[in-house]
Amino acid sequence: MTSRTERILIIDADERARTDLARYLEARGFYVTGYTDLAAARALFDDNIPDVIFADLPPAAIRDLASRLEEAETFTPIVACSSSQSSVDVVNALRAGAADFVLKPCNDDKGALDDVIGKLFDRVRVNRLNQLYRQELEEANRDLREGIAELRADQRAGRKVQLRMLPEHEQVMSGLHVDHMIKPSLFLSGDFLDYFRVTDDKVLVYIADVSGHGASSAFVTVLLKNLTNRLQRNLRRGSSDDILYPDRFLERINSELLDTGLGKHVTVFVGIISLSERKLHYAVGAHFPMPILSFEGGETAFLEGSGLPVGLFEAPEWEVYERPLTKPFHLTLFSDGILEVIRKKTLDEKEGTLLELVSGGRHTIASLNDALNLDEITELPDDIAIVSVTDTMSGSENTSSK
């Protein structure tokens, strides 16, 4: 008969019974080992635990054997063998840990013995498969944990890079006080902002919201920072003045995004404040909500304007809008995540609440943060970015600068 890989151990002091059973099992293709008692068989458990054990042992010895098998963390069923037909003996053997019971001589009823062996090895195979699946699952979980740990490390590194790209807080440039805040919904933010002096009397400020979330969106923020740095260098070298024009600035972002092939687009608001002319020139790349402009002792309103998103079309055009800044002013820019934390039902109500906050003097980063309780929100539905620009020049200075 074809040799099998299953190993069977027989523990029986009756040499004839042990030998007869071994011959029968070997003829069935099993690898069989026999011992007279449990003490003689103990060494087997150190290296080569059997698949099934036939044992003619008292209940206490069966219990000891079952305990050893449990300590070895192996599923090896025990078949109690006895010439006793007492139901008490059968129950005691099963309670001690035996998986089945057969009468000796075991191989007298070959059909019953084959049924017992077949049933037990079915259980052994199922248990071994379960162990294998459990090991594979544990290995997969271990790989997953390692992958998550590596991803978190990458995210922490990416977050540090993003934080280093942001401008300094509370800057004063050409009579403007500028501050910002970014609160990411995930570890990496798809919102980005920047502000800097482009000439002695001009300050550029922009806010961008990258489509999607995660690493690819965060990568686009790196692209934006890199582009603005290059455009500033080009202006200093005299090779390009694109950064002085809001529409051309958006065109450069659009071209760079299409070249990456990432399939990402951004909504952008970019404004250039001229302190000598007292004007704001701006372009809108589908950004929403629009910034709020408020004047001291005067009106507070959303800026007007519209335009295509950036990074979707080959040759889009953007309109440049102009707004006089005849009085001291506050300009507040938001990403759309700000609307998600305002507890109103309709968009009109959300925009109205935002306008009320700013018109009521809540135009600084700290006051907006307190009014909206942003520090108390543990899970943001979307990234939030805010830029606050305050005109610090006095009324007389404003008049003389025009």
C-alpha positions in Angstrom: 0.0 0.0 0.0 1.2 3.5 -0.6 3.1 5.0 2.3 1.5 7.8 4.2 3.0 10.6 6.2 0.7 10.3 9.3 2.4 9.0 12.4 0.6 6.8 15.0 1.8 6.0 18.5 0.6 2.9 20.3 1.1 2.7 24.1 0.1 -0.7 25.4 1.8 -3.0 27.9 0.3 -6.0 26.1 3.0 -6.8 23.5 0.7 -9.0 21.4 -2.1 -6.5 21.2 0.4 -3.7 20.5 2.1 -5.7 17.7 -1.2 -6.8 16.1 -2.5 -3.3 16.0 0.8 -2.0 14.6 0.8 -4.5 11.8 -2.7 -3.6 10.9 -2.0 0.1 10.8 1.3 -0.3 8.9 -0.6 -2.3 6.4 -2.8 0.7 6.0 0.2 2.8 5.2 0.7 4.6 8.5 4.1 5.1 10.2 3.7 3.4 13.6 5.7 3.5 16.8 4.9 1.4 19.9 5.9 1.6 23.6 5.0 -0.3 26.7 4.1 2.7 28.9 3.9 6.5 28.9 7.3 6.9 30.6 9.0 5.1 27.7 7.1 7.2 25.2 8.0 10.6 26.8 11.1 11.2 24.7 8.9 11.1 21.5 7.2 14.3 22.6 10.5 16.3 22.4 11.1 16.0 18.7 8.4 14.1 16.8 4.9 14.4 18.2 2.6 11.8 16.6 -0.7 12.6 14.8 -2.8 10.1 16.7 -2.2 8.0 19.9 -3.8 4.6 20.7 -3.3 4.1 24.5 -4.3 1.4 26.9 -3.9 3.5 30.0 -5.8 4.3 33.2 -7.7 7.6 33.3 -5.1 9.4 35.3 -2.4 8.5 32.8 -4.6 9.6 29.9 -5.2 12.9 31.7 -1.4 13.3 32.1 -0.9 12.5 28.4 -3.6 15.0 27.3 -2.0 17.7 29.5 1.4 17.1 27.9 -0.1 17.4 24.4 -1.8 20.6 25.4 1.4 22.1 26.7 3.1 21.1 23.4 0.3 23.1 21.7 -0.5 20.3 19.3 -3.8 18.7 18.3 -3.1 15.0 18.7 -6.3 13.0 19.5 -6.0 10.1 22.0 -7.9 6.8 21.3 -8.5 4.9 24.6 -8.1 1.1 24.1 -9.5 -1.3 26.7 -10.9 -4.8 26.9 -13.4 -3.5 29.4 -16.9 -3.0 28.1 -18.0 -1.1 31.2 -19.7 2.2 30.4 -18.1 3.7 33.5 -14.6 2.9 32.1 -15.6 4.4 28.7 -16.9 7.6 30.3 -13.9 8.0 32.6 -11.5 7.6 29.7 -13.4 10.2 27.7 -13.5 12.6 30.6 -9.8 12.2 31.1 -9.2 13.6 27.6 -9.6 10.7 25.2 -11.2 11.6 21.8 -12.6 8.1 21.2 -12.8 4.6 22.6 -12.2 1.2 21.0 -12.4 -2.3 22.4 -9.4 -4.6 22.4 -8.4 -6.4 20.3 -8.7 -3.2 18.3 -8.3 -4.7 14.9 -11.0 -7.4 15.4 -13.6 -5.0 14.1 -11.7 -3.6 11.2 -14.6 -1.6 9.8 -15.2 0.2 13.2 -11.4 0.8 13.5 -11.2 2.3 10.0 -14.1 4.6 10.8 -12.4 5.8 14.0 -9.1 6.4 12.2 -10.8 8.2 9.3 -12.8 10.4 11.5 -9.9 11.3 13.7 -7.6 12.1 10.8 -10.3 14.3 9.3 -10.2 16.3 12.5 -6.4 16.3 12.5 -6.3 17.6 9.0 -8.9 20.3 9.7 -7.0 21.4 12.8 -3.7 21.4 11.0 -5.2 23.6 8.2 -6.6 25.9 10.9 -3.2 26.2 12.5 -1.6 26.9 9.1 -4.2 29.5 8.3 -3.7 31.0 11.8 0.0 31.2 11.2 -0.4 32.8 7.8 -2.9 35.3 9.3 -0.5 36.1 12.1 2.3 36.6 9.6 0.1 38.8 7.5 -0.9 40.8 10.6 2.7 41.1 11.5 3.6 42.3 8.0 0.6 44.7 8.2 1.7 46.1 11.5 5.2 46.6 10.2 3.8 48.3 7.1 1.5 50.5 9.2 4.5 51.5 11.4 6.5 52.3 8.4 3.6 54.3 6.9 3.2 56.2 10.1 6.9 57.0 10.2 6.7 58.2 6.6 3.6 60.3 7.5 5.4 61.8 10.4 8.3 62.7 8.2 6.0 64.1 5.5 4.1 66.2 8.2 7.5 67.7 9.3 8.2 68.6 5.7 4.8 70.2 5.3 5.2 72.2 8.5 8.7 73.4 7.5 7.2 74.6 4.1 4.6 76.9 5.8 5.5 80.5 6.3 6.3 81.9 9.8 3.4 83.0 12.0 2.5 86.6 12.7 4.7 88.2 10.0 4.7 92.0 9.4 5.3 92.9 5.7 5.0 96.3 4.2 2.5 97.4 6.8 0.5 94.1 6.8 0.2 91.7 9.7 -0.3 88.2 8.4 -0.9 85.0 10.3 -2.3 81.5 9.4 -3.5 78.2 10.8 -3.8 74.7 9.2 -5.6 71.8 10.9 -5.4 68.6 8.9 -8.2 66.0 9.1 -5.5 63.3 8.4 -1.8 63.2 9.3 -1.0 64.9 6.0 -2.9 67.9 4.8 -4.1 68.6 1.3 -4.6 72.3 2.2 -1.7 74.7 1.7 -1.1 78.4 2.0 1.7 80.9 1.7 2.4 84.6 1.9 5.5 86.7 1.1 6.8 90.0 -0.1 7.3 90.0 -3.9 8.5 93.6 -4.2 9.1 96.4 -1.7 5.4 97.3 -1.7 3.6 94.2 -2.9 2.7 91.1 -0.8 1.4 87.9 -2.4 -1.0 85.6 -0.4 -2.6 82.5 -1.6 -4.6 79.5 -0.3 -5.0 76.2 -2.1 -7.0 73.0 -1.5 -5.7 69.9 -3.3 -8.3 67.3 -4.4 -8.3 64.1 -2.4 -6.3 63.3 0.7 -3.2 61.5 1.7 0.4 61.3 0.4 -0.3 62.2 -3.2 -2.3 65.3 -2.2 0.5 66.3 0.2 3.0 65.9 -2.7 1.2 68.6 -4.6 1.7 71.0 -1.7 5.4 70.4 -2.1 5.1 71.2 -5.8 3.3 74.4 -4.9 6.0 75.5 -2.5 8.8 74.6 -5.0 7.0 76.5 -7.7 6.6 79.7 -5.7 10.3 79.6 -4.6 11.3 79.2 -8.3 9.1 82.1 -9.4 10.5 84.3 -6.7 14.1 83.5 -7.9 13.1 84.1 -11.5 11.8 87.6 -10.5 15.0 88.4 -8.7 17.1 87.3 -11.6 14.9 89.2 -14.1 14.1 86.0 -16.1 10.3 86.0 -15.4 7.8 88.2 -13.7 4.9 85.7 -13.7 4.6 85.9 -9.9 3.5 89.5 -10.2 0.3 88.6 -12.0 -2.3 86.4 -10.4 -3.6 84.9 -13.6 -0.1 83.9 -14.8 0.6 82.4 -11.4 -2.4 80.1 -11.8 -1.3 79.3 -15.3 2.1 78.1 -14.0 0.5 75.9 -11.3 -1.8 74.5 -14.0 1.1 73.6 -16.3 3.1 72.0 -13.5 0.2 69.9 -12.3 -0.6 68.6 -15.8 3.1 67.7 -16.2 3.1 65.5 -13.1 0.4 63.2 -14.4 -0.9 62.7 -10.9 -4.5 63.4 -11.9 -4.7 66.0 -9.1 -6.2 69.4 -9.3 -6.4 72.3 -6.9 -8.7 75.1 -6.0 -6.7 78.3 -5.5 -7.2 81.9 -4.5 -4.3 84.1 -5.1 -4.1 87.8 -4.3 -1.5 90.5 -4.6 -1.8 93.5 -2.3 -0.1 96.7 -3.5 0.4 99.1 -0.5 1.5 102.0 -2.7 -1.5 101.7 -5.0 -3.8 100.6 -2.1 -5.3 97.9 -4.3 -5.9 94.1 -4.2 -5.5 92.2 -7.5 -6.7 88.6 -7.4 -7.6 85.6 -9.4 -9.9 82.7 -8.5 -9.2 79.0 -9.4 -12.7 77.7 -8.4 -11.8 78.3 -4.7 -14.6 78.3 -2.2 -15.5 80.0 0.1 -14.3 83.3 -1.2 -12.2 85.4 1.1 -13.9 88.0 3.3 -12.8 91.6 3.0 -13.8 94.0 5.8 -13.0 97.7 6.3 -12.7 99.5 9.6 -16.0 101.2 10.3 -17.4 100.0 7.0 -18.6 97.0 5.0 -17.8 93.3 5.4 -18.4 91.1 2.4 -17.2 88.1 0.5 -15.0 89.0 -2.5 -16.7 88.6 -5.9 -15.1 86.4 -8.6 -15.0 82.9 -10.2 -12.7 80.8 -12.4 -11.8 77.3 -13.5 -10.1 74.8 -11.1 -6.3 74.5 -11.6 -4.8 71.4 -13.1 -7.7 70.1 -15.2 -7.6 71.9 -18.5 -4.8 72.4 -21.0 -5.1 76.1 -21.7 -7.5 77.7 -19.3 -7.7 81.5 -18.7 -8.4 83.3 -15.5 -9.8 86.8 -15.0 -7.9 89.2 -12.7 -10.2 91.2 -10.4 -9.3 94.5 -8.7 -10.5 95.9 -5.4 -9.5 99.3 -4.0 -8.2 99.3 -0.4 -9.0 102.9 0.5 -9.3 102.2 4.3 -7.6 100.0 6.8 -8.8 96.5 6.1 -8.9 92.9 7.1 -8.7 90.1 4.5 -9.5 86.6 5.7 -9.0 83.5 3.5 -10.5 80.1 4.2 -10.4 76.6 2.8 -13.8 74.8 2.4 -13.2 72.7 5.5 -14.2 75.7 7.6 -17.8 75.3 6.4 -17.9 71.7 7.7 -17.4 72.7 11.3 -20.1 75.4 11.3 -23.2 73.8 12.7 -25.8 75.2 10.3 -28.0 73.2 7.8 -27.7 75.2 4.6 -24.7 76.7 2.8 -26.3 80.1 3.0 -26.5 79.8 6.7 -22.9 78.6 7.0 -21.7 81.5 4.9 -23.8 83.9 6.9 -22.4 82.7 10.2 -18.8 83.0 8.8 -19.6 86.6 7.7 -21.1 87.5 11.1 -18.0 86.2 12.9 -15.6 88.3 10.8 -17.8 91.4 10.8 -18.1 91.1 14.6 -14.3 91.4 14.9 -13.4 87.7 14.8 -10.9 88.1 12.0 -7.8 87.0 13.8 -6.6 83.4 13.9 -7.0 83.2 17.6 -10.5 84.7 17.7 -11.8 82.5 14.9 -10.3 79.4 16.5 -12.1 80.2 19.8 -15.4 81.1 18.2 -15.5 77.9 16.2 -14.1 75.7 19.1 -11.6 74.2 16.7 -9.3 73.0 19.4 -12.1 70.9 20.9 -12.9 69.0 17.7 -11.0 65.7 17.8 -11.9 64.4 14.3 -12.2 67.0 11.5 -14.3 66.1 8.5 -11.9 68.0 6.2 -8.7 70.0 6.4 -9.1 73.5 7.6 -6.8 76.4 6.5 -7.1 80.1 7.4 -5.0 83.1 6.5 -5.6 86.4 8.2 -4.2 89.7 6.7 -4.6 92.9 8.7 -3.7 96.3 7.5 -1.7 97.9 10.3 -1.1 101.3 8.7 -2.9 104.3 10.2 -5.4 106.3 8.4 -3.0 109.1 7.7 -0.4 106.7 6.4 -3.1 105.2 4.1 -3.9 108.6 2.7 -0.3 109.6 2.1 0.5 106.3 0.4 -2.2 106.6 -2.3 
